[in-house]
Amino acid sequence: MLETYLFITPWGDECFKCEKETIRYFGRAEEKVDLKIFPVLNMQVVLNYMKHNQVKNGNYNDLFNRMYLTCLDYKAACYQGRAKGRQFLVAMQKSVIDKGESYSIELGSQLAQQVGLDLTMFEDDRRSEMVQKEFKHDQQLAHEMGAESIPAAVIFNVKDEEYGILMDHYDYQTLASVCKLKLASDDDNSFIPETL
């Protein structure tokens, strides 16, 4: 089994692309895969976003706060299951990245309702101390795993490995190569999806 930690910034178009490639690749895998997605937010993420999107004279604090709200909302959505959390994340990314909408509490509530979350539970969870603690833990995990350049993935072969491989800014082919390498030591080489 492969255990994969995917570190993303919810507003990053490159991150969105890596997420899609990762999910597409693992969707073809015969081997069991445990994919966990973690939002990362720090000063460099915000500055990179401002530079990449040519945000001039933008209010850094306002942007940081909206990105932070996005991360907390994603964590709150995950309390209703990973699949629901992922649906929320994709809906949010389509709104912010593809449609250029400005993220807000109201938009988060609309998206939660759109993907079928229990809205009362979502509203309670997004404000909870537990969500904030988990978000801080995610930031610490990203740091400990060396995920400094986002998007990044750390992949472990759970069967026999203590150390994973860190990849950043990768594509489908790179992911396929790393996964094959990670499983090369297995007795059962059933995990070899076709590459494109």
C-alpha positions as CSV (number, residue, x, y, z in Angstrom):
1,M,0.0,0.0,0.0
2,L,1.2,3.5,-0.8
3,E,0.6,6.3,1.7
4,T,0.6,9.7,0.1
5,Y,0.7,13.1,1.7
6,L,-0.3,15.8,-0.7
7,F,0.5,19.4,0.4
8,I,-1.3,22.1,-1.4
9,T,-2.5,25.6,-1.2
10,P,-6.2,25.6,-2.0
11,W,-5.9,28.7,-4.2
12,G,-3.0,27.6,-6.3
13,D,-3.8,26.7,-9.9
14,E,-0.6,24.5,-10.1
15,C,-1.7,22.8,-6.9
16,F,-5.1,22.2,-8.4
17,K,-3.4,20.7,-11.5
18,C,-1.2,18.4,-9.3
19,E,-4.3,17.3,-7.3
20,K,-6.1,16.3,-10.5
21,E,-3.0,14.4,-11.8
22,T,-2.5,12.6,-8.5
23,I,-6.1,11.5,-8.3
24,R,-6.2,10.5,-11.9
25,Y,-3.1,8.4,-11.5
26,F,-4.2,6.7,-8.2
27,G,-7.6,6.1,-9.7
28,R,-6.0,3.7,-12.2
29,A,-3.8,2.0,-9.6
30,E,-4.5,-1.6,-8.6
31,E,-2.5,-1.2,-5.4
32,K,-4.3,0.3,-2.4
33,V,-3.5,4.0,-1.9
34,D,-4.2,6.2,1.1
35,L,-4.2,9.8,-0.2
36,K,-4.3,12.6,2.4
37,I,-4.5,16.2,1.3
38,F,-3.2,18.9,3.6
39,P,-3.6,22.7,3.0
40,V,-0.4,24.7,3.6
41,L,-0.5,28.4,4.4
42,N,2.4,30.7,5.2
43,M,3.8,34.0,4.3
44,Q,5.7,32.6,1.2
45,V,2.5,30.9,-0.1
46,V,0.6,34.3,0.1
47,L,3.5,36.2,-1.5
48,N,3.8,33.6,-4.3
49,Y,0.1,33.8,-4.9
50,M,0.3,37.6,-5.1
51,K,3.2,37.5,-7.5
52,H,1.8,34.7,-9.7
53,N,-1.6,36.4,-10.0
54,Q,-0.1,39.9,-10.3
55,V,-1.9,41.2,-7.3
56,K,-0.6,44.7,-7.0
57,N,-1.1,46.8,-3.9
58,G,-3.1,44.0,-2.5
59,N,-3.9,43.8,1.2
60,Y,-1.7,41.0,2.4
61,N,-3.5,40.6,5.7
62,D,-6.9,40.4,4.0
63,L,-5.6,37.8,1.5
64,F,-4.0,35.8,4.2
65,N,-7.2,35.8,6.3
66,R,-9.3,34.6,3.4
67,M,-6.8,31.9,2.6
68,Y,-6.8,30.9,6.2
69,L,-10.6,30.7,6.2
70,T,-10.4,28.5,3.1
71,C,-8.1,26.1,4.9
72,L,-10.2,25.9,8.0
73,D,-13.3,25.4,5.9
74,Y,-11.7,22.5,4.1
75,K,-10.7,20.9,7.4
76,A,-14.3,21.4,8.7
77,A,-15.7,19.8,5.5
78,C,-13.4,16.8,6.1
79,Y,-15.1,16.2,9.4
80,Q,-18.0,14.9,7.4
81,G,-15.7,12.4,5.5
82,R,-12.7,12.6,3.2
83,A,-14.9,12.3,0.1
84,K,-17.1,15.2,1.2
85,G,-14.0,17.2,2.1
86,R,-12.5,16.6,-1.3
87,Q,-15.8,17.6,-3.0
88,F,-15.8,20.8,-1.0
89,L,-12.1,21.5,-1.9
90,V,-12.8,21.0,-5.6
91,A,-15.9,23.1,-5.6
92,M,-14.0,25.9,-3.8
93,Q,-11.0,25.7,-6.2
94,K,-13.3,25.9,-9.2
95,S,-15.0,29.0,-7.7
96,V,-11.8,30.7,-6.7
97,I,-9.3,29.5,-9.4
98,D,-11.6,29.0,-12.4
99,K,-14.3,31.6,-11.9
100,G,-12.2,34.2,-10.0
101,E,-14.6,34.5,-7.1
102,S,-13.5,36.0,-3.9
103,Y,-13.6,33.5,-1.0
104,S,-15.8,34.5,1.9
105,I,-17.7,33.0,4.8
106,E,-20.9,33.2,2.6
107,L,-19.3,31.5,-0.4
108,G,-17.9,28.7,1.9
109,S,-21.5,28.1,3.3
110,Q,-22.9,28.1,-0.3
111,L,-20.3,25.5,-1.4
112,A,-20.9,23.4,1.7
113,Q,-24.6,23.3,0.9
114,Q,-23.8,22.6,-2.8
115,V,-21.8,19.5,-2.1
116,G,-24.3,18.2,0.4
117,L,-22.6,18.9,3.8
118,D,-24.6,19.1,6.9
119,L,-24.6,22.9,7.1
120,T,-25.2,23.3,10.8
121,M,-22.3,20.9,11.6
122,F,-20.1,22.6,9.0
123,E,-20.8,26.1,10.6
124,D,-20.0,24.7,14.0
125,D,-16.9,22.9,12.9
126,R,-15.4,25.8,10.9
127,R,-15.3,27.9,14.0
128,S,-14.1,25.2,16.4
129,E,-10.8,25.2,18.2
130,M,-10.2,21.6,17.1
131,V,-10.1,22.6,13.4
132,Q,-7.6,25.4,14.2
133,K,-5.4,22.9,16.1
134,E,-5.5,20.4,13.2
135,F,-4.6,23.1,10.8
136,K,-1.6,24.0,12.9
137,H,-0.7,20.3,13.0
138,D,-0.8,20.2,9.2
139,Q,1.6,23.1,9.0
140,Q,4.0,21.3,11.3
141,L,3.7,18.1,9.4
142,A,4.5,19.9,6.1
143,H,7.6,21.4,7.7
144,E,8.7,18.0,9.2
145,M,8.3,16.3,5.9
146,G,10.3,19.0,4.1
147,A,7.4,20.2,2.0
148,E,8.6,23.8,1.5
149,S,7.8,24.3,-2.1
150,I,4.1,23.8,-2.7
151,P,2.6,21.7,-4.3
152,A,4.5,18.7,-2.8
153,A,3.8,15.1,-2.2
154,V,5.5,12.6,0.1
155,I,5.0,9.0,-0.9
156,F,5.7,6.0,1.4
157,N,5.4,2.3,0.6
158,V,3.8,1.3,3.9
159,K,4.8,-2.3,3.6
160,D,8.4,-1.9,4.3
161,E,9.6,1.7,4.4
162,E,10.3,4.2,7.1
163,Y,11.2,7.0,4.7
164,G,9.2,8.5,1.9
165,I,10.1,10.3,-1.4
166,L,9.4,14.0,-1.5
167,M,8.4,15.5,-4.9
168,D,7.4,19.0,-5.6
169,H,5.8,20.6,-8.7
170,Y,5.4,17.2,-10.3
171,D,3.4,15.9,-13.3
172,Y,1.7,12.6,-14.1
173,Q,4.8,11.0,-15.5
174,T,7.0,11.9,-12.6
175,L,4.4,10.6,-10.2
176,A,4.1,7.3,-12.2
177,S,7.9,6.8,-12.1
178,V,8.1,7.5,-8.3
179,C,5.2,5.1,-7.5
180,K,6.8,2.3,-9.6
181,L,10.1,2.9,-7.9
182,K,8.5,2.8,-4.5
183,L,6.8,-0.5,-5.3
184,A,9.8,-2.1,-7.1
185,S,10.8,-3.9,-3.9
186,D,7.4,-5.6,-3.5
187,D,7.0,-9.2,-4.3
188,D,3.7,-8.4,-6.0
189,N,4.2,-6.0,-8.8
190,S,0.5,-5.6,-9.6
191,F,0.6,-1.8,-9.3
192,I,1.8,-0.6,-12.7
193,P,-0.9,1.6,-14.2
194,E,-0.3,2.7,-17.8
195,T,1.4,6.0,-18.2
196,L,0.2,8.6,-20.7
